[in-house]
Amino acid sequence: MKININLISIFVFTLVCQYSYSQIAINTDLRNLAQNTEFVLNKPFTIPANSKSVLLDEGTGKICSCQFFTTKSDKERIYKKNKLLYLNNITIKGLFDGSQMHIARIYFIGTDDYFKFKCYTRDILVNHLSEFFSIGNINVASED
């Protein structure tokens, strides 16, 4: 049986690319995260009754500020710490108002809820979201 060296090379290359793509570091750009990447909430938060969004921080002195959007409900809802979410997609758009601000919206599988990050950087990194999430195979959040 003759072994095709080109076929083996392609197979090995594919495995190496898949392995390297699945590794997430604190300096990974959000644009490079794969669908189904795991996000775990680092802090709990509450959505008040009759509200469809909640400001999770004011971004004072930070590169990014965060706001959570959901459907309006007449009941208070709690998102618990360590809630596991799977990435559906991320959209990033720049504002052309001279502020150098970029807006990232992070959507998760199985829900219409999303997190909106207003960031004063073009390249939004995993580290910039570390206050809110542990992402993939790393946990870069500070201890409480």
N, C-alpha and C positions, 0 to 999 in steps of 0.2 A: 504494500500500500504506500503510495507516494504522498508525502506531506507537502502541502503548498505553503511555502515560507511566507508569501504575501498575505495569505489568509490568516496565518498565525500572528503576523505582525499587526494587522488591522485589529484583530481581536484583543491583543495585549494593549495596543494604543487606546482602544475604546475603554478598556477597564481602567487604565491609568487616568484617562480624562474624567471618567465618572467619579473615581475616588477623589481626585483633586477638586472637582467641582463641588462635591458634597462637604468638603471641609470649610468651616466658617470661622473666621478670625475677627477680632474686634475692629480691624481696619477693612473688613469686607464692605464693598459698596452695596447698598440696598438693591440696586438694579441687577446685581448678580445672584440674588437669592432665588432658589428654585421653588416652583410651586410645591406645596405640601411641606415646606420647611416649618418646623415646630416653633411656635412662639409661646412662652409661658409668662403670665402676668407676674410682675414682681411686687406689686402693691394692689390692695383691694380698692375699689371705688364704688360709689353709689350714684345711680341716676335718679334724681328726684321725680316724684309723681308729676305728670303733665309736662314733662320736659323731654326734648329729643336730643339734647347734647349736654355735655358737662366738660368744663375746662379742668384738665388734670393738673396743670401747672400754668404759671403765667410766663414762664420762660425768662424771668429776670436773671441776667448774668449767664444765660445758657445759650448754646448754639441753636437748640430746638425747643419749642414749646409744643404741648400736646393737648388735643381736644378729642373727645369721643362722641360719635354720632350714632343714633339709633332711632327706632320708630317711637313716636309719642305713646305713652301709656298712662292710665290713671292710677297706676300703682308704682311705688318705689321699687327699684331693681338694684341688686347688688352683684357686682362682678368680683368674685373671690380671688384672693392671691393664689397663685399656682394654677390658675385656669389654663388649660391647654387649648391652643388654637392652631389651626393649620392654614398656612398662607395660600390664598387664592391668587391674588395679584397685587402689584404695587404700581401706582401712577405717580410720576414726579413731573411737576411743571414749574417753570421759572416765572417769576413776576418781572415784568419789564418796566418797573417804576423807579429804577435806580436804587432799590433797597438791597439788591443781591439776594433776596429771599427766594427760596424754593419751597414748594408745597408737596409733601408726600402723603398720599392716601393709601392706607394699608387695609386691604379687604381679606376676609377669611372665609374658608369653605363652610357652607351651611348656614350663613347668616348675611343679612344685608347691612349689619353694623360695620362701622369702620373707624379707624383712628386717623386723625389728620395732624400731621406734624408741620409746623411752620419753622423752617430752618434757614439760618443765615450762612448757607454754604451750598455750593453746587453739588458736591459729592457728599451725599448723606450716607454716613457709615453706621454699621451695627453699633459701634461704641456710642454714637449720638442718641440711641434709643435705649441704652442700657439701664437707665433709671426706671423704665417702664416694663421692659421685657428681658428675658433670657431667650436667646435665639439659637436654634439648632443645637449643636453639640458643645456650646460654651455658655458660661454664666459669668458675665462681666459686671453684674450689679454690685453696688456697694452694700455692705451689711448695715442693717437697721439697728 
